Structures are given as C-alpha cells and as structure tokens.
Amino acid sequence: MKEFISKVLSNNSKFHQDSLTYKDRKKVEKCVLDSFGVDNMISLRDIYEGDAFFEKFLQKIISIIILENLLKKDFIDWDTMNPKNFKSVLKINNKIIDVITSEFGVFPTIEIKNYNPAIIAIKKDDKNVWICGYADIDTLNNYQDENLVKFGATKGYNDKTAFVGFDKLKPFKSIEELELLINS
C-alpha cells in the first residue's frame, strides 16, 4: 500500500472523480441478466460464477460509463453489446484507446508491450471511479513495475506488468482535450 500511496494517491488532485448513477448501474445489471437469461440479481447469484461475472463486467464497463458522462459522448450501444465479449476500449477518431481500470489499492495491470494508448482509471468502490488520465504508448511501455502485479492469475505471466506512471498521465475534461492528446 505504501507504493500505491506514493505513486497514485500523491497525484489524485489531478484525477477526475465521478460516480455511477443508479440508472447506469441498472443498465449494467439488465445487460448481464439478459446475457444469462435470468430476471433478477438473486437468480444470477444462484448461477455458479454469475455474481463473479457481474463484478468482472462492472470492473470493465464502469469507467466507460463515467467517461461517457465526462465527455458527453455515447460509447456503449446497450442494444447490441454482449457482456460476454465486451472489450474495455474506446474508438475515437478511428484510433483504439484501451481503458484500464484497477481496484483501489492495486496498480493497473497492463501488457509489457503496448500498442494502443490508454486511459487509466481507479475503481474506488462499486460506484466511484477516478479517471486518472491519458497515457500514450511510450508512457505505458516505460513506466512499469512487474513486482507490483497483484492479481494471482496474472502474476508470473511474462506479458503482464503493473503501470506506475501516474505522475506522467495527462488529464482531460472534454472530448476535445482528449482528441488533442490522442492526435499529439
């Protein structure tokens, strides 16, 4: 936690903080319920891995929803989106931007070799998110520490590492600011 405090929390004054609305959470729930063919969260919890799937999906989509609100732009097509194969990416000006979200207290897990820029986010709890900023490919590839990867499933893999360059992230507050960062 000491590393997290020094590298992440010391930069949090630059982060955009927002919360998932009740309406947005209900959209996420409905999407997952429909994909499992059940009609309520209790039934989903009865399905083996259903509850875990919901939590993993929420982790992937929560930052996209917060970015929609921040940038005043729709990125999710709720009518066609399938949570089972959802990728946490944005397409802006024909460029793919990864959206990487980690839990509070855990460094974001990234590829050792990145080919897309990314927006880094921290999920503080089930509804609060910090949009930490934009990282170009060089920033992602140069600010890593494999010793800080915490997830047991990825620890030891040769292609994963932890992103630690929070002081190098570029903040944005509008789609125009983000487009300038992407195109620079």
C-alpha positions in Angstrom: 0.0 0.0 0.0 3.0 2.3 0.6 3.8 2.2 -3.1 0.2 2.9 -4.1 0.1 5.9 -1.8 3.3 7.3 -3.1 2.7 6.7 -6.8 -1.1 7.0 -7.1 -2.6 9.0 -4.2 0.1 11.7 -4.4 -1.3 12.5 -7.8 -5.1 12.2 -7.1 -5.7 16.0 -7.2 -5.3 15.7 -11.0 -7.9 12.9 -11.3 -11.5 13.3 -12.3 -13.8 11.6 -9.8 -17.3 10.6 -10.7 -19.9 8.1 -9.5 -22.0 5.6 -11.4 -25.7 6.6 -11.2 -28.4 4.2 -10.1 -29.8 4.3 -13.6 -26.5 3.3 -15.1 -26.0 0.5 -12.6 -29.5 -0.8 -13.5 -28.4 -0.8 -17.2 -25.3 -2.9 -16.4 -27.4 -5.3 -14.3 -30.0 -5.7 -17.0 -27.4 -6.4 -19.6 -25.8 -9.1 -17.5 -29.1 -10.6 -16.5 -30.2 -10.8 -20.2 -26.9 -12.5 -21.2 -27.5 -15.2 -18.5 -31.2 -15.5 -19.3 -32.4 -14.6 -15.7 -34.6 -11.9 -14.5 -33.1 -10.8 -11.2 -29.8 -10.5 -9.3 -30.8 -13.2 -6.8 -31.2 -15.7 -9.7 -27.9 -14.5 -11.1 -26.1 -15.1 -7.7 -27.5 -18.7 -7.8 -25.7 -19.4 -11.0 -22.2 -20.5 -10.5 -19.9 -17.7 -11.5 -22.8 -15.4 -12.3 -22.1 -13.0 -9.5 -18.3 -13.1 -10.2 -19.1 -12.4 -13.9 -21.2 -9.4 -12.9 -18.3 -8.0 -10.8 -15.7 -8.5 -13.5 -18.0 -7.0 -16.1 -18.7 -4.0 -13.9 -15.0 -3.5 -13.5 -14.6 -3.4 -17.3 -17.6 -1.1 -18.0 -17.8 1.3 -15.1 -15.0 3.6 -16.4 -16.6 3.6 -19.9 -19.8 4.8 -18.4 -18.0 7.5 -16.3 -16.2 8.6 -19.5 -19.5 8.9 -21.4 -20.7 11.2 -18.7 -17.5 13.2 -18.5 -17.1 13.5 -22.3 -20.8 13.8 -23.1 -20.5 11.1 -25.8 -22.0 7.7 -26.1 -19.5 4.9 -26.4 -21.8 1.9 -25.4 -24.6 0.6 -27.6 -26.7 -1.1 -25.0 -28.9 -2.7 -27.6 -26.1 -4.7 -29.3 -23.5 -5.0 -26.6 -22.8 -8.5 -25.3 -21.2 -8.5 -21.9 -19.6 -11.9 -22.5 -17.2 -10.5 -25.2 -17.1 -6.8 -24.1 -13.7 -5.1 -24.5 -13.0 -2.0 -22.5 -11.9 0.2 -25.3 -12.9 3.5 -26.9 -12.7 4.3 -30.6 -12.0 8.0 -31.1 -11.0 9.5 -34.5 -10.5 5.9 -35.8 -8.0 5.2 -33.0 -8.4 2.5 -30.4 -7.8 3.7 -26.8 -7.7 1.0 -24.1 -9.5 1.8 -20.9 -7.7 0.1 -18.0 -9.4 0.1 -14.6 -8.0 -1.3 -11.4 -9.3 -1.6 -7.9 -8.4 0.9 -5.3 -5.1 -0.1 -3.7 -4.0 -2.2 -6.7 -1.8 -1.0 -9.6 -3.4 -1.3 -13.1 -2.2 -4.5 -14.9 -1.0 -3.8 -18.4 0.8 -5.6 -21.2 4.6 -5.3 -21.1 4.5 -4.2 -24.8 1.6 -1.9 -25.5 0.4 -0.9 -29.0 -2.5 1.3 -28.0 -2.6 4.4 -25.8 -4.8 4.0 -22.7 -7.0 5.9 -20.2 -6.1 4.7 -16.7 -8.8 4.6 -14.0 -9.1 3.5 -10.4 -12.4 2.0 -9.2 -12.7 3.1 -5.6 -15.8 1.0 -4.9 -18.9 -0.2 -6.8 -19.9 3.2 -7.9 -17.0 5.7 -7.5 -14.2 6.0 -10.1 -11.2 8.2 -10.6 -10.3 8.8 -14.2 -6.6 9.3 -13.7 -5.6 10.4 -17.2 -4.4 9.5 -20.6 -1.2 7.5 -21.2 0.4 7.4 -24.7 2.1 4.2 -25.8 5.6 5.4 -24.7 4.3 6.2 -21.2 2.7 2.8 -20.9 5.8 1.0 -22.1 8.3 3.0 -19.9 6.5 3.2 -16.5 6.1 -0.4 -15.4 7.0 -2.5 -12.4 6.4 -6.2 -12.6 6.9 -6.6 -8.9 3.7 -4.7 -8.2 1.4 -7.0 -10.2 -1.1 -8.2 -7.5 -3.6 -10.5 -9.3 -2.7 -14.1 -8.7 -4.0 -15.1 -12.1 -1.6 -12.8 -13.9 1.4 -12.9 -11.5 4.2 -14.8 -13.1 3.0 -14.3 -16.7 5.7 -12.9 -18.9 3.5 -10.5 -20.7 1.9 -8.6 -17.8 3.2 -5.8 -15.6 1.9 -3.0 -13.4 1.6 0.6 -14.6 3.2 3.0 -12.2 3.5 6.3 -14.2 0.6 8.2 -12.6 2.7 11.4 -12.5 3.1 11.1 -16.3 -0.7 10.8 -17.1 -2.3 13.7 -19.0 -5.6 14.9 -17.6 -8.5 15.8 -19.8 -12.0 17.2 -19.1 -13.6 17.2 -22.6 -13.7 15.1 -25.8 -11.8 17.9 -27.5 -9.0 17.8 -24.9 -8.8 14.0 -25.2 -8.7 14.2 -29.0 -5.8 16.7 -28.8 -3.9 14.2 -26.6 -4.6 11.3 -28.9 -3.5 13.3 -32.0 -0.3 14.7 -30.5 
